[in-house]
Amino acid sequence: MASVADTVKTSMMAIGRPDADGVYRNGKDKREQRTQLVVGVLRKLWDDAVHGMDVPRGIGLAAVGSLARHQLGPCSDLDLVIIYDPHEVDESDVSTIADRIWYPLWDAGIDLDHSVRTRQQCESVTDSDLPAAMGWLDVMPIAGDAQVVGETAESILQRWRKAARKRLSELEASAEERSERFGNLAYLNQPDVKEARGGLRDAILVSALVASWLADRPHGEGYEDCVEKLLDVRDCIQMSSKHDTNLLLPDFQPQVAAMIGLADPTLEPAEREAQSIEVLQTKLAHLGRHIAFALDSTMSHARHTVTHTHKRFAFFQGKREKPKFNILLPGTAELEGEVVLAPGVEPASSRNLELRVAVAAADNGLQIGPSTLLQLEQCPISARDWDDEARGLFLRLLGSGAKLPDLWESLDYVGVPGKWMPEWLGVRNRPSVSAVHRYTIDRHMVETASRLSGESPQGAEYDEAQHAALLLAGILHDIGKRPGVTDHAAEGERQAAMVLERMGYPEDVRRMALVLIREHLTLSTAAMKQSPDDAEACERIAAAVGHDAVLLDMLFDLTRADSSSLGATSGELLGKQNGWSAWRAALVGGMYRAVRALCR
């Protein structure tokens, strides 16, 4: 029997059809058209479901999720709930109505997240389930008794606001867990544009914080536009894949880039495709950084609101305390769990301030305050004007281990690394052509540096110059991965030589770092293709490091860090399995030991 729902899927896809030139335009209008299409279908299904029934007030159909937010994609699922008052509606009637709505949608092949609950059950679920609570902050009455839907939604909103101060830590933990699991949108070759840090889920979290009244909506330039543009990318992913997915896999990237309007028709097809993917990655990085910063800023404001709640009442009694600044490094201080500028500091005239802020955060396990981060844009940062303090602080930052990626990400939001090293801009946001790389080239180098320690494979401590060279090689080893470059190790040595000379590091540090950059693939490549028993191959590697045993130790450490930061392959998606498997470790380790026997 035909149903009004039968054509919903094809109609939603048809609404998403690109223009004649293949470009997807007016995404917001198209999402609204899909919303109105689905609402109309649901209302007709409701009318058919209750036809001939004596249904009193006290039962209604509502939408939550993307439908309630008017953000339906071409293949989005539907989040629907039937809410009823058990004192007014017989449960057998509720079950009959639900079946008459759900089954036509299932038969039409529509992905459906559905539930049937009383108001009390809705409150219980949202009180204990954070994602459900955030989903219920956007509710659209569809059909039936709008009052029972509205009263339930209002009750949940009030409960959310009352519990928001206690649930703030839960919100922060959920954001951190997603970031750890799905990575950062700005630095992934195959990002999930919903779940990754800086993705659409973070925009939902921002709205949840605003709804709690703990913080205002982000006022940063273009935030709402960034969300809409990321929704456009999501729509194009679904149009390309013909599935309800948010994962930008390599197979979809050329088509998505073209639909977004990033393909240059004047280029040859292969070059056009490669360039459009790079431009798409840059665009996603821009969107992800803005949304992630908006979440950080909103979360920071919410934390400060909670901190000052009781002090606000003390103010009227004349007892409010002044902010307590705990001085960390010169010009930097800790305030309420964040690194901020010390009172009276003027960023525009404070040399090396951005480095001191970053190192203070690293040394004390703190975040840089969002407003402080924006102030760092005023700092007088020069690629050439490096002194002993700057060189030392930079190495301390590179040596901060697991804290480095998040701190570098913060500094990258305001463009600091590109001011330190203009060469960095040549690889910033660039996707890797290698399938074994999970991260963009710039993030991969940061991840590599974060995995380098001061201890050699032999258990000895590197001296100051050796450790400096190793860290600098880690952050620069792929700086030569540029369009048209066939030997990125040799090009990287050339680029890094200019960077390190401008920074003014000693000649012996530069020499060791450049050898490591030039040879960073040597040990791994030899181990994969040749045997440790091949005396000629081992001698070539030994000669490449000048028969220096410690330099070989450093090369092994760099190789291990480089491989372990590769992340998942395209087949593993986001499994986060790294490239330093037991098998690879055994092969590289065997070659390393054979070569070391030839070194001094």
C-alpha positions as CSV (number, residue, x, y, z in Angstrom):
1,M,0.0,0.0,0.0
2,A,1.4,3.4,-1.0
3,S,2.4,5.8,1.7
4,V,3.1,9.5,1.8
5,A,6.5,8.6,3.2
6,D,7.6,6.5,0.1
7,T,9.2,9.4,-1.8
8,V,10.8,11.2,1.2
9,K,14.3,9.9,0.6
10,T,14.4,10.6,-3.1
11,S,12.8,14.1,-2.5
12,M,15.4,15.0,0.1
13,M,18.2,14.0,-2.3
14,A,16.6,15.9,-5.1
15,I,16.5,19.1,-3.0
16,G,20.2,18.8,-2.5
17,R,20.9,18.6,-6.2
18,P,23.8,20.9,-7.3
19,D,23.3,23.6,-9.9
20,A,24.0,23.1,-13.6
21,D,27.7,23.8,-13.1
22,G,27.9,21.1,-10.4
23,V,28.2,23.5,-7.4
24,Y,26.0,23.1,-4.3
25,R,24.6,26.6,-3.4
26,N,22.1,28.0,-1.0
27,G,22.6,25.2,1.5
28,K,20.7,26.9,4.3
29,D,17.6,27.3,2.1
30,K,17.8,23.7,0.9
31,R,18.0,22.5,4.5
32,E,14.9,24.5,5.3
33,Q,13.1,23.0,2.3
34,R,14.0,19.5,3.5
35,T,12.7,20.4,6.9
36,Q,9.3,21.6,5.6
37,L,9.1,18.5,3.3
38,V,9.6,16.1,6.2
39,V,7.3,18.1,8.6
40,G,4.5,17.9,6.0
41,V,4.9,14.2,5.6
42,L,5.0,13.6,9.3
43,R,1.8,15.6,9.8
44,K,0.0,13.6,7.1
45,L,1.2,10.4,8.7
46,W,-0.1,11.6,12.1
47,D,-3.5,12.5,10.5
48,D,-3.7,9.0,8.9
49,A,-2.6,7.4,12.2
50,V,-5.3,9.0,14.3
51,H,-8.0,8.8,11.7
52,G,-11.1,7.2,13.1
53,M,-9.8,7.2,16.6
54,D,-11.2,9.1,19.5
55,V,-7.9,10.6,20.6
56,P,-8.1,13.2,23.3
57,R,-5.6,15.9,24.2
58,G,-2.5,14.7,25.9
59,I,-0.4,13.1,23.0
60,G,1.8,14.8,20.5
61,L,4.6,14.1,18.0
62,A,7.8,16.1,18.3
63,A,11.1,16.2,16.5
64,V,14.5,16.7,18.1
65,G,18.0,16.8,16.6
66,S,18.8,18.0,13.1
67,L,15.1,18.2,12.1
68,A,14.3,20.4,15.1
69,R,17.3,22.6,14.3
70,H,16.2,22.9,10.6
71,Q,19.6,21.3,9.6
72,L,18.5,18.2,7.8
73,G,21.0,16.9,5.3
74,P,20.1,14.9,2.1
75,C,20.4,11.6,4.0
76,S,19.9,12.6,7.6
77,D,18.1,10.4,10.0
78,L,15.0,11.5,11.8
79,D,14.9,11.9,15.6
80,L,11.2,11.6,16.6
81,V,9.4,11.2,19.9
82,I,5.8,10.7,20.8
83,I,5.0,12.3,24.2
84,Y,1.8,11.5,26.0
85,D,0.1,12.0,29.3
86,P,-0.9,8.5,30.7
87,H,-3.7,10.1,32.6
88,E,-5.4,11.2,29.4
89,V,-4.4,8.7,26.8
90,D,-4.8,4.9,26.8
91,E,-1.4,3.2,26.2
92,S,-2.9,0.9,23.6
93,D,-3.9,3.9,21.6
94,V,-0.4,5.3,22.0
95,S,1.1,2.0,20.7
96,T,-1.3,2.0,17.7
97,I,-0.5,5.6,16.7
98,A,3.3,4.9,17.1
99,D,3.1,1.8,14.8
100,R,1.1,3.7,12.2
101,I,3.9,6.4,12.0
102,W,7.1,4.4,12.5
103,Y,6.3,1.5,10.0
104,P,5.7,3.7,6.9
105,L,8.9,5.5,7.6
106,W,10.8,2.2,8.0
107,D,9.2,0.8,4.9
108,A,10.4,3.9,3.0
109,G,14.0,3.2,4.1
110,I,14.3,6.2,6.3
111,D,16.8,6.0,9.2
112,L,14.7,6.6,12.3
113,D,15.7,7.3,15.9
114,H,12.3,7.0,17.7
115,S,10.9,6.8,21.2
116,V,7.5,6.9,23.0
117,R,7.7,8.5,26.4
118,T,5.7,10.4,29.1
119,R,7.0,13.7,30.3
120,Q,8.4,12.1,33.4
121,Q,10.3,9.5,31.3
122,C,11.7,12.3,29.1
123,E,12.9,14.2,32.2
124,S,14.5,11.0,33.7
125,V,16.4,10.3,30.4
126,T,17.6,13.8,30.0
127,D,18.7,14.1,33.6
128,S,21.0,11.0,33.2
129,D,21.9,11.1,29.5
130,L,24.0,14.1,28.4
131,P,23.5,13.7,24.6
132,A,19.8,13.2,25.1
133,A,19.6,16.4,27.2
134,M,21.4,18.4,24.6
135,G,19.2,16.9,21.9
136,W,16.1,18.0,23.8
137,L,17.2,21.6,23.9
138,D,16.0,21.9,20.3
139,V,12.4,20.6,20.1
140,M,9.9,21.1,17.3
141,P,6.2,20.2,17.9
142,I,5.0,18.4,14.7
143,A,1.5,17.2,15.3
144,G,-1.1,16.4,17.9
145,D,-1.2,18.2,21.3
146,A,1.5,20.9,21.0
147,Q,0.9,21.8,24.7
148,V,2.1,18.5,26.0
149,V,5.2,18.8,23.8
150,G,5.8,22.4,24.8
151,E,5.4,21.7,28.5
152,T,7.8,18.8,28.4
153,A,10.4,20.8,26.5
154,E,10.1,23.8,28.9
155,S,10.4,21.5,31.9
156,I,13.6,19.9,30.5
157,L,15.1,23.3,29.6
158,Q,14.4,24.5,33.2
159,R,16.0,21.4,34.6
160,W,19.0,21.9,32.3
161,R,19.5,25.4,33.6
162,K,19.2,24.4,37.2
163,A,21.7,21.6,36.8
164,A,24.1,23.3,34.4
165,R,26.6,24.4,37.0
166,K,26.9,20.8,38.2
167,R,27.0,19.4,34.7
168,L,29.6,21.7,33.3
169,S,32.4,19.3,34.1
170,E,30.4,16.6,32.3
171,L,30.1,18.8,29.3
172,E,33.9,19.5,29.2
173,A,34.6,15.8,29.6
174,S,32.4,14.9,26.7
175,A,34.1,17.4,24.5
176,E,37.5,16.1,25.5
177,E,36.5,12.5,25.0
178,R,35.3,13.2,21.5
179,S,38.4,15.1,20.6
180,E,40.5,12.2,21.8
181,R,38.4,9.7,19.8
182,F,37.8,11.6,16.6
183,G,40.7,14.0,16.5
184,N,40.8,17.6,15.4
185,L,38.9,18.7,12.2
186,A,41.6,21.1,11.3
187,Y,44.3,18.5,11.1
188,L,42.7,15.3,9.8
189,N,43.0,13.9,6.3
190,Q,39.7,12.0,6.7
191,P,37.7,14.1,9.2
192,D,34.3,13.4,10.7
193,V,32.8,16.8,10.2
194,K,30.3,16.2,13.0
195,E,32.2,14.5,15.8
196,A,35.8,15.8,15.4
197,R,36.9,18.8,17.5
198,G,35.7,21.9,15.7
199,G,32.8,20.0,14.1
200,L,29.1,20.2,14.2
201,R,28.8,18.5,17.5
202,D,30.8,21.3,19.1
203,A,28.4,23.8,17.6
204,I,25.6,21.9,19.4
205,L,27.5,22.0,22.6
206,V,27.9,25.8,22.2
207,S,24.2,26.1,21.9
208,A,23.7,23.9,25.0
209,L,26.0,26.2,27.0
210,V,24.1,29.3,25.8
211,A,20.8,27.7,26.7
212,S,22.1,27.1,30.2
213,W,22.5,30.9,30.7
214,L,26.1,30.3,31.8
215,A,27.5,32.1,28.7
216,D,26.5,34.3,25.8
217,R,26.4,33.0,22.2
218,P,29.8,33.5,20.5
219,H,30.1,37.0,19.2
220,G,33.3,36.2,17.1
221,E,33.2,37.3,13.5
222,G,31.6,34.8,11.2
223,Y,30.8,32.0,13.7
224,E,27.3,31.4,12.4
225,D,28.6,31.5,8.9
226,C,31.2,28.9,9.7
227,V,28.5,26.5,11.1
228,E,26.4,26.9,7.9
229,K,29.4,26.3,5.7
230,L,30.3,23.2,7.6
231,L,26.7,22.0,7.2
232,D,27.2,22.6,3.4
233,V,30.2,20.3,3.5
234,R,28.2,17.7,5.4
235,D,25.4,17.9,2.8
236,C,27.9,17.4,0.0
237,I,29.4,14.3,1.8
238,Q,25.9,12.8,2.0
239,M,25.1,13.6,-1.6
240,S,28.4,12.0,-2.7
241,S,28.1,8.9,-0.5
242,K,24.3,8.6,-0.7
243,H,24.4,7.7,3.0
244,D,23.8,9.3,6.4
245,T,27.5,9.9,7.0
246,N,29.7,12.7,8.2
247,L,33.0,11.1,7.4
248,L,35.0,12.7,4.5
249,L,36.7,9.6,3.1
250,P,39.2,10.0,0.2
251,D,36.7,8.5,-2.3
252,F,34.4,11.4,-1.7
253,Q,36.9,14.2,-1.4
254,P,37.2,15.2,-5.1
255,Q,33.4,15.3,-5.6
256,V,32.8,17.2,-2.4
257,A,35.5,19.7,-3.3
258,A,33.9,20.2,-6.7
259,M,30.4,20.6,-5.2
260,I,31.7,23.2,-2.8
261,G,33.0,25.1,-5.8
262,L,36.7,24.6,-5.2
263,A,37.7,22.9,-8.5
264,D,39.5,25.2,-10.9
265,P,38.1,24.3,-14.4
266,T,41.2,25.8,-16.1
267,L,43.5,23.0,-14.7
268,E,44.0,19.5,-16.1
269,P,41.8,17.0,-14.4
270,A,44.5,15.4,-12.2
271,E,45.9,18.7,-11.1
272,R,42.5,20.1,-10.6
273,E,41.5,17.3,-8.3
274,A,44.7,17.4,-6.2
275,Q,44.5,21.2,-5.8
276,S,40.8,21.2,-5.0
277,I,41.3,18.6,-2.2
278,E,44.1,20.8,-0.7
279,V,41.8,23.9,-0.9
280,L,39.0,21.9,0.8
281,Q,41.4,20.9,3.6
282,T,42.3,24.5,4.1
283,K,38.7,25.5,4.2
284,L,37.8,22.8,6.7
285,A,40.7,23.9,8.9
286,H,39.5,27.4,8.9
287,L,35.9,26.4,9.8
288,G,37.1,23.9,12.4
289,R,39.4,26.3,14.1
290,H,36.7,29.0,14.4
291,I,34.1,26.6,15.8
292,A,36.6,25.0,18.2
293,F,37.7,28.5,19.4
294,A,34.0,29.4,19.9
295,L,33.5,26.4,22.1
296,D,36.6,27.1,24.1
297,S,35.6,30.7,24.6
298,T,32.1,29.8,25.5
299,M,33.2,27.1,27.9
300,S,35.7,29.5,29.5
301,H,33.0,32.1,30.1
302,A,30.8,29.4,31.6
303,R,33.5,28.3,34.0
304,H,34.1,31.9,35.1
305,T,30.3,32.3,35.6
306,V,30.3,29.2,37.9
307,T,33.4,30.4,39.7
308,H,31.9,33.8,40.4
309,T,28.4,32.8,41.2
310,H,28.8,33.0,45.0
311,K,31.1,36.0,44.8
312,R,28.5,37.9,42.9
313,F,26.2,37.8,46.0
314,A,29.2,38.8,48.2
315,F,29.6,41.9,46.0
316,F,26.4,43.4,47.3
317,Q,27.7,42.8,50.8
318,G,30.9,44.6,50.0
319,K,33.0,41.5,50.4
320,R,33.9,40.6,46.8
321,E,37.6,39.6,46.5
322,K,39.9,40.9,43.8
323,P,41.0,38.4,41.2
324,K,44.1,36.5,42.4
325,F,46.9,36.3,39.8
326,N,49.5,33.7,40.4
327,I,52.6,34.9,38.5
328,L,54.2,32.0,36.4
329,L,56.8,33.4,34.0
330,P,57.5,37.1,33.4
331,G,54.4,38.7,31.9
332,T,52.2,35.6,32.5
333,A,49.9,34.5,35.3
334,E,47.4,31.8,36.3
335,L,43.9,32.9,36.9
336,E,41.0,30.5,37.6
337,G,42.8,27.6,35.9
338,E,43.9,29.4,32.8
339,V,47.1,31.2,31.7
340,V,46.5,34.9,31.2
341,L,48.6,38.0,30.9
342,A,49.9,39.4,34.1
343,P,48.4,42.8,35.1
344,G,49.8,45.7,33.2
345,V,51.4,43.7,30.4
346,E,51.2,45.2,27.0
347,P,51.4,42.5,24.3
348,A,52.5,44.9,21.5
349,S,55.7,45.8,23.4
350,S,56.4,42.4,25.0
351,R,59.1,40.5,23.2
352,N,58.8,36.6,23.4
353,L,55.5,36.9,25.3
354,E,53.8,34.3,23.1
355,L,56.5,31.8,23.9
356,R,56.4,32.5,27.7
357,V,52.6,32.1,27.6
358,A,52.8,28.8,25.8
359,V,55.6,27.5,28.1
360,A,53.8,28.6,31.2
361,A,50.8,26.6,30.1
362,A,52.9,23.6,29.3
363,D,54.8,23.7,32.6
364,N,51.7,24.0,34.7
365,G,49.3,21.8,32.7
366,L,46.9,24.7,32.0
367,Q,45.1,26.0,28.9
368,I,45.7,29.5,27.5
369,G,42.7,31.7,28.1
370,P,40.8,32.4,24.9
371,S,40.9,36.2,25.4
372,T,44.6,36.0,26.1
373,L,45.1,34.0,23.0
374,L,43.6,36.7,20.9
375,Q,45.8,39.3,22.6
376,L,48.9,37.3,21.4
377,E,48.1,38.5,17.9
378,Q,49.5,41.9,19.0
379,C,52.9,40.5,20.0
380,P,55.9,41.7,18.0
381,I,56.8,38.2,16.6
382,S,59.7,38.1,14.0
383,A,61.1,35.2,12.1
384,R,64.6,36.7,12.4
385,D,64.7,38.5,15.7
386,W,65.4,35.5,18.0
387,D,67.5,35.8,21.1
388,D,68.7,33.3,23.7
389,E,65.4,33.5,25.6
390,A,63.3,32.8,22.5
391,R,65.5,29.8,21.5
392,G,65.4,28.3,24.9
393,L,61.6,28.8,25.3
394,F,60.9,27.3,21.9
395,L,62.9,24.2,22.8
396,R,61.0,24.0,26.2
397,L,57.7,24.2,24.2
398,L,58.8,21.4,21.8
399,G,59.9,19.3,24.7
400,S,56.5,19.5,26.5
401,G,55.5,16.0,25.2
402,A,51.8,15.2,25.1
403,K,50.9,18.8,25.9
404,L,52.5,20.1,22.7
405,P,49.7,19.3,20.1
406,D,47.0,21.2,22.0
407,L,49.2,24.2,22.8
408,W,50.4,24.4,19.2
409,E,46.8,24.2,18.0
410,S,46.0,27.2,20.2
411,L,48.9,29.2,18.9
412,D,48.1,28.2,15.3
413,Y,44.6,29.6,15.7
414,V,46.2,33.1,15.9
415,G,48.8,32.3,13.3
416,V,51.9,32.3,15.6
417,P,53.8,29.4,14.1
418,G,53.7,31.0,10.7
419,K,55.2,34.1,12.1
420,W,58.0,32.2,13.8
421,M,58.7,30.2,10.6
422,P,57.1,31.5,7.3
423,E,58.1,28.2,5.8
424,W,55.4,26.6,8.0
425,L,52.7,28.2,5.9
426,G,53.8,26.1,3.0
427,V,52.6,22.9,4.7
428,R,49.9,24.3,7.0
429,N,46.7,22.4,6.5
430,R,48.2,20.4,3.6
431,P,46.7,16.9,3.4
432,S,49.2,14.1,3.0
433,V,49.1,12.1,-0.2
434,S,50.1,9.0,1.7
435,A,47.3,6.7,2.8
436,V,49.1,5.9,6.1
437,H,48.9,9.4,7.3
438,R,46.0,10.3,9.5
439,Y,47.0,13.9,10.0
440,T,47.7,16.8,7.8
441,I,51.5,17.5,7.3
442,D,51.7,20.2,9.8
443,R,49.9,18.3,12.6
444,H,52.0,15.2,11.8
445,M,55.2,17.1,12.5
446,V,53.8,18.4,15.8
447,E,52.7,14.9,16.8
448,T,56.2,13.6,15.9
449,A,57.9,16.2,18.1
450,S,55.6,15.5,21.0
451,R,56.8,11.8,21.0
452,L,60.5,12.7,21.3
453,S,62.2,12.4,24.7
454,G,65.6,13.2,26.0
455,E,66.7,9.6,26.5
456,S,68.4,7.6,23.8
457,P,67.6,4.0,22.9
458,Q,70.7,3.0,24.9
459,G,69.2,4.5,28.1
460,A,71.6,7.5,28.2
461,E,70.5,11.1,28.4
462,Y,71.2,13.3,25.3
463,D,73.2,16.4,26.0
464,E,71.6,19.8,25.5
465,A,72.7,20.3,21.9
466,Q,71.7,16.7,20.9
467,H,68.3,17.0,22.5
468,A,67.8,20.4,20.8
469,A,68.7,19.0,17.4
470,L,66.3,16.1,17.8
471,L,63.4,18.3,18.8
472,L,64.0,20.7,16.0
473,A,64.3,17.9,13.5
474,G,61.0,16.5,14.8
475,I,59.1,19.8,14.2
476,L,60.7,20.3,10.8
477,H,61.3,16.9,9.3
478,D,58.4,17.1,6.7
479,I,58.7,20.8,6.0
480,G,59.8,20.0,2.4
481,K,56.4,18.3,1.5
482,R,55.3,20.9,-1.0
483,P,53.6,20.7,-4.4
484,G,55.8,19.3,-7.1
485,V,58.6,18.2,-4.7
486,T,59.7,14.6,-5.4
487,D,62.4,14.3,-2.6
488,H,60.8,16.0,0.4
489,A,63.7,15.0,2.7
490,A,66.2,16.9,0.6
491,E,63.9,19.8,0.2
492,G,63.2,19.7,3.9
493,E,66.9,19.9,4.7
494,R,67.0,23.1,2.5
495,Q,64.0,24.7,4.1
496,A,65.0,23.8,7.6
497,A,68.5,25.2,7.1
498,M,67.0,28.6,6.4
499,V,64.7,28.4,9.4
500,L,67.4,27.3,11.9
501,E,69.9,29.8,10.6
502,R,67.5,32.7,11.1
503,M,66.6,31.4,14.6
504,G,70.3,31.5,15.4
505,Y,70.8,28.0,16.8
506,P,74.4,27.0,17.2
507,E,76.2,25.4,14.2
508,D,76.5,22.0,15.8
509,V,72.8,21.9,16.6
510,R,71.9,22.9,13.0
511,R,74.3,20.3,11.6
512,M,72.8,17.4,13.6
513,A,69.2,18.5,12.9
514,L,69.8,18.8,9.2
515,V,71.3,15.4,9.0
516,L,68.3,13.9,10.8
517,I,65.9,15.7,8.5
518,R,67.8,14.6,5.3
519,E,68.0,11.0,6.5
520,H,64.7,10.7,8.4
521,L,63.4,8.0,6.0
522,T,66.7,6.2,5.6
523,L,66.6,3.7,8.5
524,S,62.9,2.8,8.0
525,T,63.2,2.4,4.2
526,A,66.3,0.2,4.5
527,A,64.7,-1.9,7.2
528,M,61.7,-2.6,4.9
529,K,63.7,-3.5,1.8
530,Q,67.1,-4.9,3.0
531,S,68.5,-7.3,5.6
532,P,70.6,-6.3,8.6
533,D,73.0,-8.9,7.2
534,D,73.6,-6.7,4.2
535,A,77.0,-5.2,5.1
536,E,76.9,-2.7,2.2
537,A,73.5,-1.4,3.1
538,C,74.5,-1.0,6.8
539,E,77.7,0.8,5.8
540,R,75.7,3.3,3.7
541,I,73.5,4.1,6.7
542,A,76.5,4.4,9.0
543,A,78.2,6.8,6.5
544,A,75.0,8.9,6.3
545,V,75.3,9.7,10.0
546,G,79.1,10.1,9.8
547,H,79.6,6.8,11.8
548,D,78.3,8.7,14.8
549,A,76.6,6.3,17.2
550,V,74.7,9.0,19.1
551,L,73.5,10.6,15.9
552,L,72.3,7.1,14.8
553,D,70.5,6.9,18.2
554,M,68.8,10.2,17.4
555,L,67.8,9.0,14.0
556,F,66.2,5.9,15.4
557,D,64.3,8.0,17.9
558,L,63.1,10.3,15.1
559,T,62.1,7.2,13.0
560,R,60.1,5.7,15.8
561,A,58.3,9.0,16.6
562,D,57.7,9.7,12.9
563,S,56.1,6.2,12.4
564,S,54.1,6.2,15.6
565,S,52.5,9.5,14.8
566,L,51.1,8.3,11.4
567,G,47.8,7.3,12.9
568,A,45.3,5.2,11.0
569,T,45.4,4.1,7.4
570,S,42.4,4.8,5.2
571,G,41.3,1.2,5.7
572,E,41.4,1.6,9.5
573,L,39.4,4.9,9.3
574,L,39.6,6.3,12.8
575,G,40.9,3.3,14.6
576,K,44.0,5.3,15.6
577,Q,46.3,2.3,15.1
578,N,49.7,3.8,14.6
579,G,52.5,3.0,12.2
580,W,55.0,1.7,14.8
581,S,53.7,-1.9,15.0
582,A,55.7,-4.7,16.7
583,W,56.6,-5.9,13.2
584,R,58.0,-2.6,12.1
585,A,59.7,-2.0,15.4
586,A,61.5,-5.4,15.1
587,L,62.6,-4.7,11.5
588,V,63.9,-1.2,12.2
589,G,65.4,-2.2,15.5
590,G,67.3,-5.0,13.8
591,M,68.7,-2.7,11.2
592,Y,69.6,0.0,13.8
593,R,71.5,-2.5,15.9
594,A,73.5,-3.8,12.9
595,V,74.4,-0.3,11.8
596,R,75.3,0.8,15.3
597,A,78.0,-1.9,15.4
598,L,79.7,0.0,12.7
599,C,79.6,3.4,14.5
600,R,81.9,5.0,17.0
